């Protein structure tokens, strides 16, 4: 007890026990060289500084605890296909990939908080349900596709001056210039 093994002249490298804890002191790095795994028993962890920063396994789950856990890899963090990142206790909020599609599951709303635009590439759209309901842009035109498109605003729908609503082609158009509303048709205008 309180007698150790010293590995240098100034005792900065030392292994010592106080009959409760085993202490390994080093003036620099401690290097482990093993030809197989280093095994730590279940429910015994590695603590960094205080008990609030800890890595521990129970034989099933590995827990990393800390006020904030920072990942700073030199390259990508790889998560296997069909394995996800879960954000709640019951797994209803999850991000997962099957090596083809990336799926974001949520038990409620998905909120985006951005300080700039959310950019979706040209010719890639947002589908609702299936491809029958879709919003997509090609870098020039925005296309909204659906069996029926319902607008339900709480106030007016504003269309800028000298911009119109076209039916079929430019031969059938409703347009305003801020003063006059023009209804144009290449054929007979039918009112019913």
Residue pairs with C-beta under 8 A, 6 or more apart in sequence:
1 17
1 18
1 19
2 16
2 17
2 18
2 19
3 16
4 14
4 15
4 16
4 17
4 23
5 14
5 15
5 16
6 13
6 14
7 13
7 14
8 27
10 27
12 25
12 26
12 27
13 25
13 26
13 27
14 23
14 24
14 25
15 22
15 23
15 24
15 25
16 22
16 23
16 25
17 23
24 30
32 38
40 46
40 57
42 57
42 58
42 59
43 56
43 57
43 58
44 56
45 54
45 55
45 56
45 57
45 63
46 54
46 55
46 56
47 53
47 54
48 54
48 66
52 65
52 66
52 67
53 65
53 66
53 67
54 63
54 64
54 65
54 66
55 62
55 63
55 64
55 65
56 62
56 63
56 65
57 63
71 77
79 85
79 97
81 97
81 98
81 99
82 96
82 97
82 98
82 99
83 96
84 94
84 95
84 96
84 97
84 103
85 94
85 95
85 96
86 93
86 94
87 93
87 94
87 95
88 107
90 107
92 105
92 106
92 107
93 105
93 106
93 107
94 103
94 104
94 105
95 102
95 103
95 104
95 105
96 102
96 103
96 105
97 103
104 110
112 118
120 126
120 137
122 137
122 138
122 139
123 136
123 137
123 138
123 139
124 136
125 134
125 135
125 136
125 137
125 143
126 134
126 135
126 136
127 133
127 134
128 134
128 146
132 145
132 146
132 147
133 145
133 146
133 147
134 143
134 144
134 145
134 146
135 142
135 143
135 144
135 145
136 142
136 143
136 145
137 143
151 157
159 165
159 176
161 176
161 177
161 178
162 175
162 177
163 175
164 173
164 174
164 175
164 176
164 182
165 173
165 174
165 175
166 172
166 173
167 173
171 184
171 185
171 186
171 187
172 184
172 185
172 186
173 182
173 183
173 184
174 181
174 182
174 183
174 184
175 181
175 182
175 184
176 182
183 189
